[in-house]
Amino acid sequence: MSRHTAHSLMLIAALIWGTTFIAQTTGMETIGPFGFTGARYLIGALAVLPFALYEYRSCSLWQEMRKDNVLMLQAFGLGVMMFGGISLQQTALQYTLVANAAFLTTLYVPAVPLLIWMINRSVITSSIWLALGLCVGGSWMLSGSTSLLSQWGDFLVTIGAFFWAGHIVLIGIVTKKIKAPFQLAFLQSILCVVFAAPPTLVIEAPLWTDFLPVFPELVYAGLFSVGIAYTLQLVAQGYASATIAAFILSLESVFAAISGWLFLSQTLTVSAMTGCALIFAAILIADVLPPQWFKFWQKHSSP
């Protein structure tokens, strides 16, 4: 797979995730955040299961994990990181706007290269630093708020962003060891179902009939966001760096803000549109402009 194809797949995933914020918000009218999370990931796991079984015939994730305990921990870690991120995000959407939640979720963008630096001591280039600044600034303008962390919901999403960063970094590590995206997608999804079950049954205690009014939202969030988008991420990230992946996937904040404006009548101001433009610029700088351009610029701009 070419680099541009991989990036295009991640762009599609970001579009799906951005629009899924609407389903996540409207889907909690009759059920709680853990019930919604467990149901959507169950739908996603069932959707990807036939592909995982077919893939298993030529490449067994289970057999590889039995031979490599580190790989097993990393593969199960994907489910842990995903559940941490999605449960905090889903809970937060009860208290905060879609644009705010999308903005704070994209804080995984600066967290990813920092985590990679901590693990590998790899150099963060000038282009990435510039792109980080534009992305964080653009996302802040997109949210349209000046006191984000003063709200409980925003705080939850902020903590969740670090789980998403860990998830992206882990995918980069695991997909270099084994090419089994459908089995990994099924594993992380079914783990989210298992983790969501206790709080759903003990704390929220929904009736089966409570899921029926929000079934369309569950199908969209489960089939498209979990079944398709997360699988696309697992496929594509095997052919792209985790840092570039974080930039591209951060476009979900742009798609979420536009979706909130179109479907929930939430405000999309001039500041928000400027933020969208800055995020696009950050991705172009990180993904398109070569590092040599920045070396040339630094050389000729220095006194």
Contacts in CASP RR format, 6 or more apart in sequence:
PFRMAT RR
TARGET T0000
AUTHOR 0000-0000-0000
METHOD contacts of the structure
MODEL  1
MSRHTAHSLMLIAALIWGTTFIAQTTGMETIGPFGFTGARYLIGALAVLP
FALYEYRSCSLWQEMRKDNVLMLQAFGLGVMMFGGISLQQTALQYTLVAN
AAFLTTLYVPAVPLLIWMINRSVITSSIWLALGLCVGGSWMLSGSTSLLS
QWGDFLVTIGAFFWAGHIVLIGIVTKKIKAPFQLAFLQSILCVVFAAPPT
LVIEAPLWTDFLPVFPELVYAGLFSVGIAYTLQLVAQGYASATIAAFILS
LESVFAAISGWLFLSQTLTVSAMTGCALIFAAILIADVLPPQWFKFWQKH
SSP
1 235 0 8 1.000
1 236 0 8 1.000
1 239 0 8 1.000
2 239 0 8 1.000
3 239 0 8 1.000
3 240 0 8 1.000
5 236 0 8 1.000
5 239 0 8 1.000
6 235 0 8 1.000
6 236 0 8 1.000
6 237 0 8 1.000
6 238 0 8 1.000
6 239 0 8 1.000
6 240 0 8 1.000
7 236 0 8 1.000
7 240 0 8 1.000
7 244 0 8 1.000
7 248 0 8 1.000
7 287 0 8 1.000
9 232 0 8 1.000
9 233 0 8 1.000
9 235 0 8 1.000
9 236 0 8 1.000
10 232 0 8 1.000
10 233 0 8 1.000
10 236 0 8 1.000
10 237 0 8 1.000
10 240 0 8 1.000
10 245 0 8 1.000
10 248 0 8 1.000
10 249 0 8 1.000
11 248 0 8 1.000
11 251 0 8 1.000
12 229 0 8 1.000
12 232 0 8 1.000
13 228 0 8 1.000
13 229 0 8 1.000
13 230 0 8 1.000
13 232 0 8 1.000
13 233 0 8 1.000
13 236 0 8 1.000
13 249 0 8 1.000
14 248 0 8 1.000
14 249 0 8 1.000
14 250 0 8 1.000
14 251 0 8 1.000
14 252 0 8 1.000
14 255 0 8 1.000
15 251 0 8 1.000
15 252 0 8 1.000
15 255 0 8 1.000
16 224 0 8 1.000
16 225 0 8 1.000
16 228 0 8 1.000
16 229 0 8 1.000
17 225 0 8 1.000
17 229 0 8 1.000
17 249 0 8 1.000
17 252 0 8 1.000
17 255 0 8 1.000
17 256 0 8 1.000
18 102 0 8 1.000
18 252 0 8 1.000
18 253 0 8 1.000
18 255 0 8 1.000
18 256 0 8 1.000
18 259 0 8 1.000
19 255 0 8 1.000
19 256 0 8 1.000
19 259 0 8 1.000
20 220 0 8 1.000
20 221 0 8 1.000
20 224 0 8 1.000
20 225 0 8 1.000
20 229 0 8 1.000
21 93 0 8 1.000
21 98 0 8 1.000
21 101 0 8 1.000
21 102 0 8 1.000
21 252 0 8 1.000
21 256 0 8 1.000
21 259 0 8 1.000
21 260 0 8 1.000
22 98 0 8 1.000
22 259 0 8 1.000
22 260 0 8 1.000
22 263 0 8 1.000
22 264 0 8 1.000
23 216 0 8 1.000
23 217 0 8 1.000
23 218 0 8 1.000
23 220 0 8 1.000
23 221 0 8 1.000
23 225 0 8 1.000
24 36 0 8 1.000
24 89 0 8 1.000
24 90 0 8 1.000
24 93 0 8 1.000
24 217 0 8 1.000
24 221 0 8 1.000
25 93 0 8 1.000
25 98 0 8 1.000
25 264 0 8 1.000
26 214 0 8 1.000
26 217 0 8 1.000
26 264 0 8 1.000
27 36 0 8 1.000
27 214 0 8 1.000
27 217 0 8 1.000
27 218 0 8 1.000
27 221 0 8 1.000
28 36 0 8 1.000
28 90 0 8 1.000
28 93 0 8 1.000
28 94 0 8 1.000
28 214 0 8 1.000
29 213 0 8 1.000
29 214 0 8 1.000
30 206 0 8 1.000
30 210 0 8 1.000
30 211 0 8 1.000
30 213 0 8 1.000
30 214 0 8 1.000
31 39 0 8 1.000
31 204 0 8 1.000
31 206 0 8 1.000
31 210 0 8 1.000
31 211 0 8 1.000
31 214 0 8 1.000
32 200 0 8 1.000
32 204 0 8 1.000
32 206 0 8 1.000
33 87 0 8 1.000
33 90 0 8 1.000
33 91 0 8 1.000
33 93 0 8 1.000
33 94 0 8 1.000
34 87 0 8 1.000
34 90 0 8 1.000
34 196 0 8 1.000
34 199 0 8 1.000
34 200 0 8 1.000
34 203 0 8 1.000
34 204 0 8 1.000
35 196 0 8 1.000
35 200 0 8 1.000
35 204 0 8 1.000
35 206 0 8 1.000
36 90 0 8 1.000
36 214 0 8 1.000
36 217 0 8 1.000
36 218 0 8 1.000
36 221 0 8 1.000
37 83 0 8 1.000
37 86 0 8 1.000
37 87 0 8 1.000
37 90 0 8 1.000
37 192 0 8 1.000
37 196 0 8 1.000
38 192 0 8 1.000
38 193 0 8 1.000
38 196 0 8 1.000
38 197 0 8 1.000
38 200 0 8 1.000
39 211 0 8 1.000
39 218 0 8 1.000
40 218 0 8 1.000
40 221 0 8 1.000
40 222 0 8 1.000
40 225 0 8 1.000
40 226 0 8 1.000
41 86 0 8 1.000
41 189 0 8 1.000
41 190 0 8 1.000
41 192 0 8 1.000
41 193 0 8 1.000
41 196 0 8 1.000
41 222 0 8 1.000
41 226 0 8 1.000
42 189 0 8 1.000
42 193 0 8 1.000
43 218 0 8 1.000
43 219 0 8 1.000
43 221 0 8 1.000
43 222 0 8 1.000
43 223 0 8 1.000
43 226 0 8 1.000
43 227 0 8 1.000
44 189 0 8 1.000
44 222 0 8 1.000
44 223 0 8 1.000
44 226 0 8 1.000
44 227 0 8 1.000
45 186 0 8 1.000
45 189 0 8 1.000
45 190 0 8 1.000
45 193 0 8 1.000
45 226 0 8 1.000
45 227 0 8 1.000
47 222 0 8 1.000
47 223 0 8 1.000
47 226 0 8 1.000
47 227 0 8 1.000
47 228 0 8 1.000
48 182 0 8 1.000
48 185 0 8 1.000
48 186 0 8 1.000
48 189 0 8 1.000
48 226 0 8 1.000
48 227 0 8 1.000
48 231 0 8 1.000
49 186 0 8 1.000
51 182 0 8 1.000
51 231 0 8 1.000
52 182 0 8 1.000
52 183 0 8 1.000
52 185 0 8 1.000
52 186 0 8 1.000
54 182 0 8 1.000
55 180 0 8 1.000
55 181 0 8 1.000
55 182 0 8 1.000
55 183 0 8 1.000
56 62 0 8 1.000
56 183 0 8 1.000
59 178 0 8 1.000
59 179 0 8 1.000
59 180 0 8 1.000
59 183 0 8 1.000
60 180 0 8 1.000
61 75 0 8 1.000
61 178 0 8 1.000
61 180 0 8 1.000
61 183 0 8 1.000
61 184 0 8 1.000
61 187 0 8 1.000
62 183 0 8 1.000
64 71 0 8 1.000
64 177 0 8 1.000
64 178 0 8 1.000
64 180 0 8 1.000
65 71 0 8 1.000
65 72 0 8 1.000
65 75 0 8 1.000
66 72 0 8 1.000
68 177 0 8 1.000
71 174 0 8 1.000
71 177 0 8 1.000
71 178 0 8 1.000
74 170 0 8 1.000
74 173 0 8 1.000
74 174 0 8 1.000
74 177 0 8 1.000
75 174 0 8 1.000
75 184 0 8 1.000
75 187 0 8 1.000
75 188 0 8 1.000
76 187 0 8 1.000
76 191 0 8 1.000
77 170 0 8 1.000
78 167 0 8 1.000
78 170 0 8 1.000
78 171 0 8 1.000
78 174 0 8 1.000
78 184 0 8 1.000
78 187 0 8 1.000
78 188 0 8 1.000
78 191 0 8 1.000
79 167 0 8 1.000
79 187 0 8 1.000
79 188 0 8 1.000
79 191 0 8 1.000
79 192 0 8 1.000
79 195 0 8 1.000
80 191 0 8 1.000
80 195 0 8 1.000
81 163 0 8 1.000
81 164 0 8 1.000
81 166 0 8 1.000
81 167 0 8 1.000
81 170 0 8 1.000
82 163 0 8 1.000
82 167 0 8 1.000
82 188 0 8 1.000
82 191 0 8 1.000
82 192 0 8 1.000
82 230 0 8 1.000
83 191 0 8 1.000
83 192 0 8 1.000
83 195 0 8 1.000
83 196 0 8 1.000
84 160 0 8 1.000
84 163 0 8 1.000
85 160 0 8 1.000
85 161 0 8 1.000
85 163 0 8 1.000
85 164 0 8 1.000
85 167 0 8 1.000
86 192 0 8 1.000
87 195 0 8 1.000
87 196 0 8 1.000
88 156 0 8 1.000
88 157 0 8 1.000
88 159 0 8 1.000
88 160 0 8 1.000
88 163 0 8 1.000
89 101 0 8 1.000
89 105 0 8 1.000
89 156 0 8 1.000
89 157 0 8 1.000
89 160 0 8 1.000
91 153 0 8 1.000
91 156 0 8 1.000
92 101 0 8 1.000
92 152 0 8 1.000
92 153 0 8 1.000
92 154 0 8 1.000
92 156 0 8 1.000
92 157 0 8 1.000
93 101 0 8 1.000
94 153 0 8 1.000
95 151 0 8 1.000
95 152 0 8 1.000
95 153 0 8 1.000
95 154 0 8 1.000
95 156 0 8 1.000
96 151 0 8 1.000
96 153 0 8 1.000
96 154 0 8 1.000
96 157 0 8 1.000
97 143 0 8 1.000
97 145 0 8 1.000
97 266 0 8 1.000
98 256 0 8 1.000
98 257 0 8 1.000
98 259 0 8 1.000
98 260 0 8 1.000
98 264 0 8 1.000
98 266 0 8 1.000
99 142 0 8 1.000
99 143 0 8 1.000
99 144 0 8 1.000
99 253 0 8 1.000
99 256 0 8 1.000
99 257 0 8 1.000
99 260 0 8 1.000
99 266 0 8 1.000
99 272 0 8 1.000
100 143 0 8 1.000
100 144 0 8 1.000
100 145 0 8 1.000
100 148 0 8 1.000
100 151 0 8 1.000
100 154 0 8 1.000
100 157 0 8 1.000
101 153 0 8 1.000
101 154 0 8 1.000
101 157 0 8 1.000
101 256 0 8 1.000
102 139 0 8 1.000
102 142 0 8 1.000
102 143 0 8 1.000
102 252 0 8 1.000
102 253 0 8 1.000
102 256 0 8 1.000
102 257 0 8 1.000
103 139 0 8 1.000
103 140 0 8 1.000
103 142 0 8 1.000
103 143 0 8 1.000
103 148 0 8 1.000
103 253 0 8 1.000
104 143 0 8 1.000
104 148 0 8 1.000
104 154 0 8 1.000
104 157 0 8 1.000
104 158 0 8 1.000
104 161 0 8 1.000
105 157 0 8 1.000
105 160 0 8 1.000
105 161 0 8 1.000
105 164 0 8 1.000
105 252 0 8 1.000
105 253 0 8 1.000
106 135 0 8 1.000
106 136 0 8 1.000
106 139 0 8 1.000
106 161 0 8 1.000
106 250 0 8 1.000
106 252 0 8 1.000
106 253 0 8 1.000
106 279 0 8 1.000
107 136 0 8 1.000
107 139 0 8 1.000
107 158 0 8 1.000
107 161 0 8 1.000
107 162 0 8 1.000
107 165 0 8 1.000
108 161 0 8 1.000
108 162 0 8 1.000
108 164 0 8 1.000
108 165 0 8 1.000
108 166 0 8 1.000
108 168 0 8 1.000
108 246 0 8 1.000
108 250 0 8 1.000
109 132 0 8 1.000
109 135 0 8 1.000
109 136 0 8 1.000
109 139 0 8 1.000
109 246 0 8 1.000
109 247 0 8 1.000
109 250 0 8 1.000
110 132 0 8 1.000
110 133 0 8 1.000
110 135 0 8 1.000
110 136 0 8 1.000
111 161 0 8 1.000
111 162 0 8 1.000
111 165 0 8 1.000
111 166 0 8 1.000
112 165 0 8 1.000
112 166 0 8 1.000
112 168 0 8 1.000
112 169 0 8 1.000
112 242 0 8 1.000
112 243 0 8 1.000
112 245 0 8 1.000
112 246 0 8 1.000
113 124 0 8 1.000
113 128 0 8 1.000
113 132 0 8 1.000
113 243 0 8 1.000
113 246 0 8 1.000
114 124 0 8 1.000
115 165 0 8 1.000
115 166 0 8 1.000
115 169 0 8 1.000
116 122 0 8 1.000
116 169 0 8 1.000
116 242 0 8 1.000
116 243 0 8 1.000
117 123 0 8 1.000
117 124 0 8 1.000
119 169 0 8 1.000
125 291 0 8 1.000
125 294 0 8 1.000
126 291 0 8 1.000
126 294 0 8 1.000
126 295 0 8 1.000
126 298 0 8 1.000
127 285 0 8 1.000
127 286 0 8 1.000
127 289 0 8 1.000
127 291 0 8 1.000
127 293 0 8 1.000
127 294 0 8 1.000
128 243 0 8 1.000
128 286 0 8 1.000
130 282 0 8 1.000
130 285 0 8 1.000
130 294 0 8 1.000
131 247 0 8 1.000
131 282 0 8 1.000
131 283 0 8 1.000
131 285 0 8 1.000
131 286 0 8 1.000
132 282 0 8 1.000
133 282 0 8 1.000
134 278 0 8 1.000
134 279 0 8 1.000
134 281 0 8 1.000
134 282 0 8 1.000
134 285 0 8 1.000
135 247 0 8 1.000
135 250 0 8 1.000
135 278 0 8 1.000
135 279 0 8 1.000
135 282 0 8 1.000
135 283 0 8 1.000
137 275 0 8 1.000
137 278 0 8 1.000
138 274 0 8 1.000
138 275 0 8 1.000
138 276 0 8 1.000
138 278 0 8 1.000
138 279 0 8 1.000
138 282 0 8 1.000
139 250 0 8 1.000
139 253 0 8 1.000
139 275 0 8 1.000
139 279 0 8 1.000
140 148 0 8 1.000
140 275 0 8 1.000
141 271 0 8 1.000
141 272 0 8 1.000
141 274 0 8 1.000
141 275 0 8 1.000
141 278 0 8 1.000
142 253 0 8 1.000
142 254 0 8 1.000
142 257 0 8 1.000
142 271 0 8 1.000
142 272 0 8 1.000
142 275 0 8 1.000
142 276 0 8 1.000
142 279 0 8 1.000
143 272 0 8 1.000
144 269 0 8 1.000
144 271 0 8 1.000
144 272 0 8 1.000
145 154 0 8 1.000
148 154 0 8 1.000
148 158 0 8 1.000
149 155 0 8 1.000
149 158 0 8 1.000
165 246 0 8 1.000
168 237 0 8 1.000
168 242 0 8 1.000
168 245 0 8 1.000
168 246 0 8 1.000
168 249 0 8 1.000
169 242 0 8 1.000
171 233 0 8 1.000
171 234 0 8 1.000
171 237 0 8 1.000
171 238 0 8 1.000
171 242 0 8 1.000
171 245 0 8 1.000
172 237 0 8 1.000
172 238 0 8 1.000
172 242 0 8 1.000
172 245 0 8 1.000
174 184 0 8 1.000
175 181 0 8 1.000
175 184 0 8 1.000
175 234 0 8 1.000
175 237 0 8 1.000
175 238 0 8 1.000
176 238 0 8 1.000
179 238 0 8 1.000
181 231 0 8 1.000
181 234 0 8 1.000
181 235 0 8 1.000
182 231 0 8 1.000
182 234 0 8 1.000
184 234 0 8 1.000
185 227 0 8 1.000
185 230 0 8 1.000
185 231 0 8 1.000
185 234 0 8 1.000
188 230 0 8 1.000
189 226 0 8 1.000
189 227 0 8 1.000
189 230 0 8 1.000
200 206 0 8 1.000
211 218 0 8 1.000
233 245 0 8 1.000
233 249 0 8 1.000
236 245 0 8 1.000
237 245 0 8 1.000
240 248 0 8 1.000
243 286 0 8 1.000
244 286 0 8 1.000
244 287 0 8 1.000
247 282 0 8 1.000
247 283 0 8 1.000
247 286 0 8 1.000
247 287 0 8 1.000
248 283 0 8 1.000
248 287 0 8 1.000
250 279 0 8 1.000
250 282 0 8 1.000
250 283 0 8 1.000
251 279 0 8 1.000
251 280 0 8 1.000
251 283 0 8 1.000
253 279 0 8 1.000
254 276 0 8 1.000
254 279 0 8 1.000
254 280 0 8 1.000
257 266 0 8 1.000
257 268 0 8 1.000
257 272 0 8 1.000
257 276 0 8 1.000
258 268 0 8 1.000
258 276 0 8 1.000
260 266 0 8 1.000
260 268 0 8 1.000
261 267 0 8 1.000
261 268 0 8 1.000
END
